[in-house]
């Protein structure tokens, strides 16, 4: 019965997914100018990438109030009524800035977050510790990690915790997906960034474990989707591809732009979301990735084709 519930809850669709968008760092107390344009893009799916609201902005860090405020946004309500939404969290929509696994109200935060995501009452995601989950859309698999619930609790598994690591290994071992997107609130491939909240680079043992696991399981077509940094970028490091989309309502401090721009040549510092188009017309899937601003203009567009298990860059697109 448990396995049946898991399949019913998390197998999203057998239909081919052609376009999805994602974003992070969305302050419910600020203007939210992106929803109308995102709806015009007619995506098959939207992914909340973390810091989906800022509990820090609410009296007594009231997470339920933060989500209620987000749900009161008329443009988001309209978007939500028309587009399928999945997601994970980071610190600000969990317990507050840099909150880790020692947060005493994390079970309550999990319930409130899953209510916001309209998670079914009988979903296994409500019974487990942590909000990690996977979804299958035809030939694509999405793996959404939880990099907060277990953070710093176990020196041997400081980011994900051993249970989540076991789950992730099982998800990768048995997967026949042709494309695998792994979503994390924190950037995976970024270097340590001074004055930032941190990245997986602050936990090199954990990052190496993740990259080694992907290689050992021979996972096809991996793309890491991330957020948190308050700017967006598409980049490759250590042979892997990452699309970081961050800053739906606010952006990185201007004083950091030159520094960040030297390390991320495709950096974009305006309000933005990430868009991924998947072309199944060829023998092998082709991805087109672009950072889009509040007017729908595309920046740093890249097209990649899958060769074996890796993405090879086909072309650089001009802004539209």
C-alpha positions as CSV (number, residue, x, y, z in Angstrom):
1,X,0.0,0.0,0.0
2,X,2.8,2.4,0.9
3,X,4.5,1.8,-2.5
4,X,1.2,2.3,-4.2
5,X,0.7,5.7,-2.5
6,X,4.2,6.7,-3.4
7,X,3.6,6.0,-7.1
8,X,0.2,7.7,-7.1
9,X,1.5,10.8,-5.3
10,X,4.7,11.4,-7.1
11,X,4.3,10.1,-10.7
12,X,3.3,13.4,-12.2
13,X,2.7,12.7,-15.9
14,X,3.6,10.4,-18.7
15,X,3.3,13.2,-21.2
16,X,6.5,14.7,-22.6
17,X,7.5,17.9,-20.8
18,X,8.5,20.6,-23.3
19,X,9.0,23.8,-21.2
20,X,9.5,24.5,-17.5
21,X,10.5,27.6,-15.6
22,X,11.9,28.0,-12.1
23,X,12.9,30.7,-9.7
24,X,13.9,31.5,-6.1
25,X,14.3,34.3,-3.6
26,X,10.7,35.7,-3.6
27,X,9.9,38.1,-0.8
28,X,6.2,38.1,-0.1
29,X,6.4,41.7,1.2
30,X,7.8,43.1,-2.1
31,X,6.4,43.7,-5.5
32,X,6.3,40.6,-7.7
33,X,6.4,41.6,-11.3
34,X,7.3,38.3,-12.9
35,X,4.2,36.2,-12.6
36,X,2.3,37.8,-15.5
37,X,5.2,37.3,-17.9
38,X,5.9,33.8,-16.7
39,X,2.3,32.9,-17.4
40,X,2.6,34.2,-20.9
41,X,5.5,31.8,-21.5
42,X,2.9,29.0,-21.1
43,X,5.2,26.5,-19.2
44,X,4.2,22.9,-18.5
45,X,5.6,23.3,-15.0
46,X,7.0,25.8,-12.5
47,X,9.5,24.9,-9.7
48,X,9.9,26.8,-6.5
49,X,13.7,26.7,-6.0
50,X,13.9,27.9,-2.3
51,X,13.4,31.1,-0.3
52,X,10.0,31.1,-1.8
53,X,8.9,33.4,1.0
54,X,10.8,35.2,3.7
55,X,9.6,34.2,7.2
56,X,12.1,36.7,8.6
57,X,9.8,39.5,7.4
58,X,6.9,38.3,9.5
59,X,6.3,39.0,13.2
60,X,7.5,36.1,15.4
61,X,8.8,34.4,12.2
62,X,5.3,33.2,11.4
63,X,5.7,31.0,8.3
64,X,2.0,30.3,7.8
65,X,1.4,34.1,7.7
66,X,4.2,34.5,5.1
67,X,2.6,31.8,2.9
68,X,-0.8,33.3,3.4
69,X,0.5,36.7,2.2
70,X,2.0,35.0,-0.8
71,X,-1.3,33.3,-1.6
72,X,-3.0,36.7,-1.4
73,X,-1.0,38.0,-4.4
74,X,-3.5,38.1,-7.2
75,X,-1.0,37.5,-10.0
76,X,0.4,34.4,-8.2
77,X,-3.1,33.1,-7.5
78,X,-3.9,33.3,-11.2
79,X,-0.6,31.7,-12.2
80,X,-1.2,28.9,-9.6
81,X,-4.6,28.2,-11.0
82,X,-3.2,27.5,-14.4
83,X,0.3,26.0,-14.0
84,X,1.4,22.9,-12.2
85,X,3.8,23.8,-9.4
86,X,6.3,21.7,-7.4
87,X,9.2,22.9,-5.2
88,X,11.6,22.7,-2.4
89,X,12.8,25.1,0.2
90,X,16.0,26.9,1.5
91,X,16.5,28.7,4.7
92,X,14.1,31.7,4.6
93,X,11.0,29.6,3.9
94,X,12.1,27.1,6.5
95,X,13.1,28.9,9.6
96,X,15.0,32.0,8.8
97,X,18.4,33.2,7.6
98,X,21.0,30.3,7.7
99,X,18.7,28.1,9.7
100,X,19.9,24.5,9.8
101,X,18.8,21.1,11.1
102,X,18.8,22.1,14.7
103,X,15.8,24.4,14.1
104,X,13.3,23.3,16.8
105,X,10.1,24.0,14.7
106,X,11.2,22.2,11.6
107,X,8.3,19.6,11.7
108,X,5.8,22.5,11.9
109,X,7.7,24.2,9.0
110,X,7.4,21.0,7.0
111,X,3.7,20.8,7.5
112,X,3.1,24.5,6.6
113,X,5.3,24.3,3.5
114,X,3.6,21.2,2.2
115,X,0.2,22.8,2.8
116,X,1.3,25.7,0.7
117,X,2.4,23.3,-2.0
118,X,-1.0,21.5,-1.9
119,X,0.7,18.2,-1.0
120,X,-2.0,15.5,-0.7
121,X,-2.9,14.6,2.9
122,X,-1.9,11.0,2.3
123,X,1.4,11.8,0.7
124,X,4.5,10.0,2.0
125,X,6.2,13.4,1.9
126,X,4.1,14.3,4.9
127,X,5.3,11.3,6.9
128,X,9.0,11.4,6.3
129,X,11.5,13.8,7.9
130,X,12.5,16.4,5.3
131,X,10.7,17.5,2.1
132,X,12.9,15.8,-0.5
133,X,11.0,14.3,-3.4
134,X,11.2,13.1,-7.0
135,X,8.8,13.5,-10.0
136,X,8.7,11.8,-13.3
137,X,7.4,13.5,-16.5
138,X,7.8,11.1,-19.3
139,X,11.5,10.8,-20.1
140,X,12.5,13.5,-17.6
141,X,13.1,13.0,-13.9
142,X,13.2,15.9,-11.3
143,X,14.9,15.3,-8.0
144,X,14.2,18.0,-5.4
145,X,16.7,17.9,-2.5
146,X,16.2,19.2,1.0
147,X,19.5,21.0,2.0
148,X,18.1,22.4,5.3
149,X,16.3,19.8,7.4
150,X,19.5,17.8,8.1
151,X,22.1,20.5,7.7
152,X,25.0,20.2,10.2
153,X,23.4,17.4,12.2
154,X,25.7,14.6,11.1
155,X,29.4,15.2,10.5
156,X,29.4,12.3,8.0
157,X,26.4,13.6,6.1
158,X,26.3,17.3,6.9
159,X,24.0,18.5,4.2
160,X,21.5,15.8,3.3
161,X,21.6,13.4,6.2
162,X,22.1,9.7,5.7
163,X,18.4,8.8,5.1
164,X,18.2,11.3,2.3
165,X,21.5,10.1,0.9
166,X,20.1,6.5,0.8
167,X,17.0,7.7,-0.9
168,X,19.0,9.7,-3.5
169,X,21.1,6.7,-4.3
170,X,18.0,4.6,-4.9
171,X,16.5,7.3,-7.1
172,X,19.6,7.4,-9.3
173,X,20.3,3.7,-9.3
174,X,17.0,2.6,-10.7
175,X,16.4,5.5,-13.0
176,X,16.0,5.0,-16.8
177,X,15.2,8.8,-17.3
178,X,17.0,10.3,-20.3
179,X,17.3,13.7,-18.6
180,X,17.7,14.3,-14.8
181,X,17.2,17.7,-13.2
182,X,18.5,17.9,-9.6
183,X,17.1,20.9,-7.7
184,X,18.9,22.3,-4.6
185,X,18.3,25.5,-2.7
186,X,22.0,26.1,-2.4
187,X,24.3,26.3,-5.4
188,X,26.2,23.1,-6.0
189,X,29.1,24.0,-8.3
190,X,29.7,27.6,-7.2
191,X,33.0,28.3,-5.4
192,X,32.9,29.7,-1.8
193,X,31.5,33.2,-2.2
194,X,32.6,35.7,0.5
195,X,29.7,37.4,2.5
196,X,27.2,34.9,1.0
197,X,25.0,32.4,2.9
198,X,27.2,29.6,1.6
199,X,27.1,26.9,-1.1
200,X,27.8,23.2,-1.3
201,X,31.5,24.3,-1.6
202,X,31.4,25.1,2.1
203,X,30.9,21.3,2.5
204,X,33.4,19.9,0.0
205,X,33.1,16.3,1.3
206,X,29.3,16.4,0.7
207,X,29.7,18.0,-2.8
208,X,32.3,15.4,-3.8
209,X,29.9,12.7,-2.6
210,X,27.1,14.1,-4.7
211,X,29.2,14.4,-7.9
212,X,30.8,11.0,-7.3
213,X,27.3,9.4,-6.9
214,X,26.0,10.9,-10.1
215,X,29.1,9.5,-11.9
216,X,28.9,6.1,-10.2
217,X,25.2,5.7,-11.0
218,X,26.0,6.7,-14.6
219,X,23.0,9.1,-14.5
220,X,22.1,10.5,-17.9
221,X,21.7,14.2,-18.7
222,X,22.2,15.7,-15.3
223,X,21.5,19.4,-14.9
224,X,21.7,21.0,-11.4
225,X,19.0,23.6,-10.8
226,X,19.8,26.0,-7.9
227,X,19.1,29.4,-6.4
228,X,19.8,31.5,-3.3
229,X,22.5,33.8,-4.6
230,X,20.3,36.7,-5.8
231,X,21.7,36.6,-9.3
232,X,21.3,34.1,-12.2
233,X,23.8,32.3,-14.2
234,X,24.3,29.3,-16.5
235,X,27.7,27.7,-16.1
236,X,29.7,24.5,-16.2
237,X,32.2,23.4,-13.6
238,X,33.9,20.0,-12.9
239,X,32.3,18.7,-16.0
240,X,28.7,19.4,-14.8
241,X,26.1,21.9,-15.8
242,X,24.3,24.2,-13.4
243,X,21.5,26.7,-14.0
244,X,21.2,29.0,-11.1
245,X,18.1,31.2,-11.1
246,X,17.7,33.6,-8.2
247,X,16.2,37.0,-7.5
248,X,12.4,37.1,-8.3
249,X,11.8,40.1,-6.1
250,X,15.3,41.4,-5.2
251,X,18.9,41.1,-6.4
252,X,22.5,41.0,-5.1
253,X,24.0,44.1,-3.7
254,X,25.5,46.3,-6.5
255,X,28.8,46.3,-4.7
256,X,29.2,42.6,-5.4
257,X,28.4,42.7,-9.1
258,X,31.9,43.2,-10.4
259,X,33.3,40.4,-8.2
260,X,30.6,38.0,-9.1
261,X,30.7,38.9,-12.8
262,X,34.4,37.9,-12.9
263,X,33.5,34.4,-11.6
264,X,30.3,33.9,-13.5
265,X,30.6,35.2,-17.0
266,X,26.9,34.6,-17.7
267,X,25.7,36.4,-14.6
268,X,22.5,38.5,-14.7
269,X,21.6,40.8,-11.8
270,X,18.1,41.9,-12.6
271,X,14.9,40.3,-11.4
272,X,14.6,37.0,-13.3
273,X,13.5,33.5,-13.6
274,X,15.0,30.5,-15.5
275,X,13.4,28.9,-18.5
276,X,14.3,25.5,-19.9
277,X,12.9,24.2,-23.2
278,X,13.3,20.5,-24.1
279,X,13.2,19.5,-27.7
280,X,12.4,15.8,-28.4
281,X,12.2,16.1,-32.2
282,X,15.8,14.9,-32.7
283,X,17.2,11.5,-31.9
284,X,18.7,12.9,-28.7
285,X,17.1,15.6,-26.5
286,X,18.2,19.2,-26.9
287,X,17.9,21.7,-24.0
288,X,17.6,25.5,-24.5
289,X,18.2,27.4,-21.3
290,X,17.7,31.2,-20.9
291,X,17.5,33.7,-18.1
292,X,14.4,35.9,-18.5
293,X,13.7,39.3,-17.0
294,X,10.4,40.9,-16.1
295,X,9.7,41.9,-19.7
296,X,10.3,38.3,-21.0
297,X,13.7,39.2,-22.6
298,X,16.2,36.4,-22.7
299,X,19.8,36.7,-21.5
300,X,22.8,34.3,-21.8
301,X,20.7,31.7,-23.7
302,X,22.5,28.4,-24.3
303,X,21.6,25.3,-26.3
304,X,22.9,21.9,-25.3
305,X,22.6,18.4,-26.9
306,X,23.0,15.2,-25.0
307,X,26.0,13.1,-26.1
308,X,26.2,9.9,-24.1
309,X,25.5,11.0,-20.5
310,X,26.8,14.6,-20.8
311,X,25.6,17.9,-22.3
312,X,27.5,19.4,-25.1
313,X,27.0,23.1,-25.9
314,X,25.6,23.6,-29.3
315,X,25.3,27.4,-29.6
316,X,25.0,30.6,-27.7
317,X,21.8,32.5,-28.3
318,X,21.4,36.3,-28.7
319,X,19.1,38.1,-26.4
320,X,15.5,38.4,-27.7
